[in-house]
Amino acid sequence: MDGTLINGRLVFTLGDKYNMSNKIRKIMIENIDSHNKSTKIAQLWKGINSSEVINAVKSIPLMDGASEIIDEFKKRDYIIGIISHSYTLGTDYIVKKFNMDFSIANVLEVKNGLLTGKLKMPLGWKQINCWCKNSVCKRFHLERSARSMNIPLKDTVAIGDTRNDLCMIENAGIGIAFNPKDERIMENKIVVKGQDLQKIISFI
């Protein structure tokens, strides 16, 4: 979702509103596993109204071509979903907006309308011994989703922009690095640069 369907990152949009972005950046460079970073970042949101997460994702502009590429996938009878390192409060909003099929992301605990600072993570990397150790192992959830829908992995397409997407992109039938943010994600991948998602269609 972040950096692909939307032209921004939910965690930093929310962080900017509550003057937490510098704290988020410090956590991101800590020498701890990625899922532990996600847990620490979620703690920053304790006491915030859950509606503010949805308001934050609403405020981020869509990536150019997002609506058009989703319409094209629908015409081709693709099953379309989001597997994200972000939060379900945001991904579910985008899925509903575009009438997509599913989303998998971190779940922020909510009590009485307020975030508790606790996070439920889909994980998955332990089951397949994936190196990512992310709160959402995108490879695991791509493979599991494909199996549940009786779709061969070779017939899947994965699009992402950061190292968090790498294990998924490497194992999809077609893996696309869209405006990649680091060099590793560009290695031996289809690379699409520019701010228009419609550019990916020639590779599908």
KOLGU-174369 format. One record per atom (N, C-alpha, C): atom name; y negated, x, z negated. Coordinates in steps of 0.05 Angstrom, whole numbers. Layout:
REC   name        y        x        z
REC     CA        Y        X        Z
...
***
This chain:
REC   name        y        x        z
REC      N       24       16        0
REC     CA        0        0        0
REC      C      -25       17        0
REC      N      -28       34      -21
REC     CA      -52       50      -23
REC      C      -54       71       -1
REC      N      -76       72       13
REC     CA      -80       91       34
REC      C      -67       84       60
REC      N      -53       61       61
REC     CA      -40       51       85
REC      C      -50       23       92
REC      N      -40        3       77
REC     CA      -50      -24       81
REC      C      -79      -28       71
REC      N      -85      -14       50
REC     CA     -113      -15       40
REC      C     -125       13       42
REC      N     -151       13       47
REC     CA     -165       39       52
REC      C     -177       48       25
REC      N     -160       55        7
REC     CA     -168       64      -19
REC      C     -144       65      -37
REC      N     -148       71      -63
REC     CA     -126       72      -82
REC      C     -134       55     -107
REC      N     -116       36     -113
REC     CA     -121       17     -135
REC      C     -127       31     -161
REC      N     -112       52     -167
REC     CA     -115       64     -194
REC      C     -143       77     -197
REC      N     -154       88     -175
REC     CA     -180      100     -177
REC      C     -203       79     -175
REC      N     -198       57     -161
REC     CA     -218       35     -160
REC      C     -220       23     -188
REC      N     -198       19     -202
REC     CA     -198        9     -229
REC      C     -210       30     -248
REC      N     -202       55     -243
REC     CA     -212       77     -260
REC      C     -242       80     -258
REC      N     -253       77     -234
REC     CA     -282       80     -231
REC      C     -297       58     -246
REC      N     -286       34     -247
REC     CA     -299       12     -261
REC      C     -300       17     -291
REC      N     -279       30     -302
REC     CA     -278       34     -331
REC      C     -282       63     -339
REC      N     -294       79     -320
REC     CA     -300      107     -326
REC      C     -275      123     -335
REC      N     -253      117     -321
REC     CA     -227      130     -328
REC      C     -218      149     -306
REC      N     -232      151     -284
REC     CA     -221      167     -261
REC      C     -218      196     -268
REC      N     -236      208     -283
REC     CA     -232      236     -291
REC      C     -207      240     -308
REC      N     -203      221     -326
REC     CA     -179      223     -343
REC      C     -153      220     -326
REC      N     -155      203     -305
REC     CA     -132      199     -287
REC      C     -126      225     -272
REC      N     -147      238     -262
REC     CA     -144      263     -247
REC      C     -132      285     -265
REC      N     -140      286     -290
REC     CA     -129      306     -308
REC      C      -99      301     -313
REC      N      -92      275     -316
REC     CA      -64      268     -320
REC      C      -47      276     -296
REC      N      -59      271     -272
REC     CA      -44      277     -247
REC      C      -38      306     -243
REC      N      -53      324     -255
REC     CA      -47      352     -251
REC      C      -32      364     -275
REC      N      -25      348     -294
REC     CA       -9      358     -317
REC      C       19      366     -307
REC      N       31      385     -320
REC     CA       57      395     -313
REC      C       79      379     -326
REC      N       80      353     -318
REC     CA      101      335     -328
REC      C      111      319     -304
REC      N      135      307     -307
REC     CA      146      292     -285
REC      C      128      268     -278
REC      N      130      260     -253
REC     CA      112      239     -242
REC      C      114      213     -258
REC      N      138      205     -266
REC     CA      140      180     -280
REC      C      127      181     -307
REC      N      126      204     -320
REC     CA      112      207     -345
REC      C       81      205     -341
REC      N       72      215     -318
REC     CA       44      212     -311
REC      C       36      182     -308
REC      N       54      167     -295
REC     CA       49      138     -292
REC      C       47      124     -319
REC      N       65      132     -337
REC     CA       64      120     -364
REC      C       38      126     -378
REC      N       28      151     -376
REC     CA        3      158     -389
REC      C      -21      144     -377
REC      N      -21      141     -351
REC     CA      -43      128     -337
REC      C      -43       98     -345
REC      N      -20       86     -347
REC     CA      -19       57     -355
REC      C      -31       53     -383
REC      N      -28       72     -400
REC     CA      -39       70     -427
REC      C      -69       68     -427
REC      N      -82       78     -406
REC     CA     -111       77     -405
REC      C     -121       48     -401
REC      N     -104       31     -391
REC     CA     -113        3     -385
REC      C     -110      -16     -409
REC      N     -101       -6     -432
REC     CA      -96      -24     -455
REC      C     -121      -39     -462
REC      N     -118      -66     -463
REC     CA     -140      -83     -471
REC      C     -156      -95     -448
REC      N     -150      -85     -423
REC     CA     -164      -95     -400
REC      C     -151     -122     -391
REC      N     -167     -141     -383
REC     CA     -157     -166     -372
REC      C     -141     -161     -347
REC      N     -118     -173     -345
REC     CA     -101     -168     -322
REC      C     -114     -177     -296
REC      N     -132     -196     -297
REC     CA     -146     -205     -273
REC      C     -163     -183     -260
REC      N     -171     -163     -276
REC     CA     -187     -142     -266
REC      C     -172     -124     -247
REC      N     -146     -123     -250
REC     CA     -129     -107     -231
REC      C     -129     -121     -204
REC      N     -127     -148     -204
REC     CA     -128     -163     -179
REC      C     -155     -161     -167
REC      N     -176     -163     -183
REC     CA     -203     -161     -173
REC      C     -208     -133     -160
REC      N     -196     -113     -172
REC     CA     -199      -86     -161
REC      C     -186      -83     -133
REC      N     -162      -94     -130
REC     CA     -148      -91     -104
REC      C     -163     -108      -84
REC      N     -174     -131      -92
REC     CA     -190     -148      -74
REC      C     -214     -133      -63
REC      N     -225     -115      -80
REC     CA     -250     -102      -73
REC      C     -246      -79      -53
REC      N     -221      -70      -49
REC     CA     -215      -48      -32
REC      C     -212      -58       -3
REC      N     -226      -46       16
REC     CA     -224      -56       43
REC      C     -196      -52       55
REC      N     -188      -70       72
REC     CA     -163      -66       86
REC      C     -165      -43      106
REC      N     -144      -30      111
REC     CA     -143       -9      132
REC      C     -147      -23      159
REC      N     -162      -11      176
REC     CA     -166      -22      203
REC      C     -138      -26      216
REC      N     -134      -49      228
REC     CA     -109      -54      241
REC      C      -87      -65      224
REC      N      -93      -69      197
REC     CA      -72      -78      179
REC      C      -61     -105      187
REC      N      -79     -124      191
REC     CA      -71     -151      198
REC      C      -56     -151      225
REC      N      -66     -136      244
REC     CA      -55     -135      271
REC      C      -27     -123      271
REC      N      -23     -102      255
REC     CA        4      -89      256
REC      C       24     -107      242
REC      N       16     -121      221
REC     CA       34     -139      207
REC      C       42     -162      226
REC      N       22     -173      240
REC     CA       28     -194      259
REC      C       47     -185      281
REC      N       44     -160      290
REC     CA       62     -149      310
REC      C       90     -146      299
REC      N       93     -137      274
REC     CA      120     -135      262
REC      C      133     -162      260
REC      N      116     -182      252
REC     CA      127     -209      250
REC      C      137     -220      277
REC      N      122     -214      298
REC     CA      131     -222      325
REC      C      158     -210      332
REC      N      163     -186      322
REC     CA      188     -172      327
REC      C      210     -179      307
REC      N      204     -198      289
REC     CA      223     -207      269
REC      C      231     -185      249
REC      N      212     -168      243
REC     CA      216     -148      222
REC      C      215     -162      195
REC      N      230     -152      176
REC     CA      226     -158      147
REC      C      205     -138      137
REC      N      184     -147      125
REC     CA      162     -130      118
REC      C      157     -130       87
REC      N      155     -107       75
REC     CA      150     -106       47
REC      C      135      -82       38
REC      N      128      -82       13
REC     CA      113      -59        1
REC      C      131      -47      -21
REC      N      135      -21      -19
REC     CA      147       -5      -40
REC      C      126       15      -49
REC      N      116       10      -73
REC     CA       91       24      -81
REC      C       93       37     -108
REC      N       78       59     -112
REC     CA       75       73     -137
REC      C       53       59     -153
REC      N       42       37     -143
REC     CA       20       23     -155
REC      C       31        1     -174
REC      N       17      -21     -176
REC     CA       24      -42     -195
REC      C       30      -68     -181
REC      N       49      -84     -191
REC     CA       56     -109     -179
REC      C       32     -129     -178
REC      N       14     -127     -197
REC     CA       -9     -144     -197
REC      C      -25     -141     -170
REC      N      -25     -116     -160
REC     CA      -38     -111     -135
REC      C      -20     -116     -111
REC      N        5     -106     -112
REC     CA       22     -109      -89
REC      C       29     -138      -83
REC      N       33     -154     -105
REC     CA       40     -182     -100
REC      C       17     -197      -87
REC      N       -8     -189      -94
REC     CA      -31     -201      -82
REC      C      -31     -196      -52
REC      N      -26     -171      -44
REC     CA      -26     -164      -16
REC      C       -3     -177       -1
REC      N       20     -178      -14
REC     CA       43     -192       -1
REC      C       37     -221        4
REC      N       25     -234      -16
REC     CA       18     -263      -12
REC      C       -3     -266       10
REC      N      -23     -248       10
REC     CA      -45     -250       29
REC      C      -35     -249       58
REC      N      -15     -232       63
REC     CA       -5     -228       90
REC      C       22     -243       95
REC      N       31     -258       75
REC     CA       56     -272       78
REC      C       79     -253       85
REC      N       80     -231       70
REC     CA      101     -211       74
REC      C      126     -220       58
REC      N      147     -204       58
REC     CA      172     -213       47
REC      C      178     -203       19
REC      N      169     -181       11
REC     CA      175     -171      -16
REC      C      157     -148      -25
REC      N      156     -143      -51
REC     CA      143     -119      -61
REC      C      158     -108      -85
REC      N      158      -82      -86
REC     CA      170      -68     -109
REC      C      149      -48     -119
REC      N      142      -50     -145
REC     CA      122      -32     -156
REC      C      125      -32     -186
REC      N      108      -16     -199
REC     CA      107      -16     -228
REC      C       96      -42     -240
REC      N      107      -50     -262
REC     CA       99      -75     -275
REC      C       83      -68     -300
REC      N       57      -76     -301
REC     CA       41      -73     -324
REC      C       47      -96     -344
REC      N       53      -90     -368
REC     CA       58     -111     -388
REC      C       32     -125     -395
REC      N       34     -152     -396
REC     CA       11     -169     -402
REC      C       18     -187     -425
REC      N        0     -188     -445
REC     CA        3     -207     -467
REC      C      -24     -221     -471
REC      N      -24     -247     -471
REC     CA      -48     -263     -475
REC      C      -69     -256     -454
REC      N      -60     -249     -430
REC     CA      -79     -243     -409
REC      C      -89     -214     -408
REC      N      -81     -198     -428
REC     CA      -91     -171     -430
REC      C      -69     -151     -426
REC      N      -75     -128     -414
REC     CA      -56     -107     -410
REC      C      -51      -93     -437
REC      N      -25      -88     -442
REC     CA      -18      -75     -467
REC      C      -17      -45     -466
REC      N      -18      -34     -442
REC     CA      -16       -5     -438
REC      C       13        4     -433
REC      N       31      -15     -434
REC     CA       59       -9     -429
REC      C       66      -14     -400
REC      N       86        1     -390
REC     CA       93        0     -362
REC      C      123       -3     -358
REC      N      132      -22     -342
REC     CA      160      -24     -334
REC      C      163      -12     -307
REC      N      179       10     -305
REC     CA      181       25     -280
REC      C      208       19     -266
REC      N      207       14     -240
REC     CA      232        9     -225
REC      C      250       34     -224
REC      N      238       58     -225
REC     CA      253       83     -224
REC      C      273       84     -201
REC      N      298       93     -206
REC     CA      318       94     -185
REC      C      327      122     -178
REC      N      311      142     -184
REC     CA      318      169     -175
REC      C      343      180     -189
REC      N      348      172     -213
REC     CA      372      182     -227
REC      C      398      173     -213
REC      N      398      148     -203
REC     CA      422      137     -190
REC      C      429      153     -165
REC      N      410      164     -151
REC     CA      416      178     -126
REC      C      409      208     -127
REC      N      403      217     -152
REC     CA      396      245     -156
REC      C      373      255     -138
REC      N      353      237     -136
REC     CA      330      244     -119
REC      C      311      263     -134
REC      N      299      281     -119
REC     CA      282      301     -132
REC      C      255      289     -140
REC      N      248      265     -131
REC     CA      220      256     -134
REC      C      213      250     -163
REC      N      230      239     -179
REC     CA      225      232     -207
REC      C      200      215     -211
REC      N      195      198     -191
REC     CA      173      180     -191
REC      C      179      155     -208
REC      N      159      141     -216
REC     CA      163      115     -230
REC      C      176       95     -211
REC      N      171       99     -185
REC     CA      185       83     -164
REC      C      196      102     -144
REC      N      223      106     -145
REC     CA      235      123     -125
REC      C      237      107      -99
REC      N      220      114      -81
REC     CA      217       97      -57
REC      C      242       99      -39
REC      N      255      122      -39
REC     CA      280      125      -24
REC      C      301      106      -35
REC      N      305      105      -61
REC     CA      325       88      -74
REC      C      319       59      -67
REC      N      295       51      -69
REC     CA      288       22      -64
REC      C      288       15      -35
REC      N      282       34      -17
REC     CA      286       29       11
REC      C      315       24       17
REC      N      332       42        8
REC     CA      361       40       14
REC      C      373       15        1
REC      N      365        9      -24
REC     CA      376      -15      -37
REC      C      367      -40      -23
REC      N      342      -41      -15
REC     CA      331      -65       -1
REC      C      345      -69       25
REC      N      349      -47       40
REC     CA      362      -49       66
REC      C      391      -59       63
REC      N      405      -49       43
REC     CA      433      -58       38
REC      C      433      -88       31
REC      N      415      -96       14
REC     CA      415     -124        5
REC      C      409     -143       28
REC      N      396     -133       49
REC     CA      389     -150       72
REC      C      407     -144       96
REC      N      428     -128       92
REC     CA      447     -121      113
REC      C      433     -108      137
REC      N      414      -91      131
REC     CA      400      -76      152
REC      C      409      -47      151
REC      N      419      -36      173
REC     CA      426       -7      173
REC      C      401       10      167
REC      N      405       31      152
REC     CA      382       48      145
REC      C      369       59      170
REC      N      384       63      192
REC     CA      373       74      217
REC      C      354       55      230
REC      N      355       30      221
REC     CA      337        9      233
REC      C      312        4      215
REC      N      308       21      196
REC     CA      284       18      178
REC      C      261       35      187
REC      N      237       27      179
REC     CA      213       42      185
REC      C      198       45      158
REC      N      190       69      152
REC     CA      174       74      127
REC      C      148       88      134
REC      N      127       78      122
REC     CA      100       89      128
REC      C       87       97      101
REC      N       77      121       99
REC     CA       63      130       75
REC      C       44      152       80
REC      N       31      161       59
REC     CA       10      181       63
REC      C       10      204       42
REC      N       26      202       21
REC     CA       26      223        1
REC      C       54      233       -5
REC      N       56      253      -22
REC     CA       81      265      -30
REC      C       99      244      -43
REC      N       87      224      -56
REC     CA      102      203      -69
REC      C      119      187      -49
REC      N      111      188      -24
REC     CA      125      173       -3
REC      C      146      190       11
REC      N      147      215        5
REC     CA      163      234       21
REC      C      193      228       21
REC      N      204      222       -2
REC     CA      233      218       -3
REC      C      241      193       14
REC      N      223      173       14
REC     CA      228      149       31
REC      C      225      155       60
REC      N      204      169       67
REC     CA      198      175       96
REC      C      220      192      108
REC      N      230      211       92
REC     CA      251      229      102
REC      C      277      215      107
REC      N      282      193       94
REC     CA      308      180       96
REC      C      308      154      113
REC      N      284      144      120
REC     CA      282      120      137
REC      C      291      126      165
REC      N      298      105      180
REC     CA      305      109      208
REC      C      281      122      223
REC      N      258      111      218
REC     CA      233      122      229
REC      C      214      126      205
REC      N      206      151      201
REC     CA      187      157      179
REC      C      161      166      191
REC      N      139      153      182
REC     CA      113      158      193
REC      C       94      167      171
REC      N       81      190      174
REC     CA       61      199      156
REC      C       34      190      167
REC      N       21      171      154
REC     CA       -4      160      163
REC      C      -27      173      147
REC      N      -44      188      162
REC     CA      -66      203      148
REC      C      -55      218      124
REC      N      -35      236      128
REC     CA      -23      249      106
REC      C      -42      266       89
REC      N      -38      265       63
REC     CA      -56      278       44
REC      C      -48      306       36
REC      N      -24      315       44
REC     CA      -16      342       39
REC      C        3      352       61
REC      N        6      378       63
REC     CA       20      389       86
REC      C       50      382       85
REC      N       62      381       62
REC     CA       91      377       61
REC      C       99      351       74
REC      N       83      330       71
REC     CA       90      304       83
REC      C       88      304      113
REC      N       75      325      124
REC     CA       72      327      153
REC      C       95      341      167
REC      N      111      355      151
REC     CA      133      372      162
REC      C      155      355      174
REC      N      160      359      200
REC     CA      182      346      214
REC      C      180      315      213
REC      N      156      305      213
REC     CA      152      276      212
REC      C      134      267      235
REC      N      135      241      241
REC     CA      115      230      259
REC      C       89      229      243
REC      N       68      240      254
REC     CA       42      241      241
REC      C       22      225      257
REC      N        9      206      243
REC     CA      -12      189      256
REC      C      -38      193      240
REC      N      -58      202      254
REC     CA      -84      206      241
REC      C     -104      186      251
REC      N     -124      181      235
REC     CA     -144      161      241
REC      C     -142      137      223
REC      N     -162      120      224
REC     CA     -163       97      206
REC      C     -154       71      218
REC      N     -135       72      237
REC     CA     -126       48      251
REC      C      -96       47      250
REC      N      -85       28      235
REC     CA      -56       25      233
REC      C      -42       18      259
REC      N      -57        6      277
REC     CA      -45       -1      303
REC      C      -35       23      318
REC      N      -44       47      311
REC     CA      -35       71      325
REC      C       -5       76      321
REC      N        6       65      300
REC     CA       34       71      294
REC      C       53       56      313
REC      N       43       35      326
REC     CA       61       17      341
REC      C       75       32      364
REC      N       63       52      375
REC     CA       76       66      397
REC      C      101       82      389
REC      N      104       86      362
REC     CA      127      101      352
REC      C      150       83      343
REC      N      145       57      344
REC     CA      165       38      333
REC      C      183       28      357
***
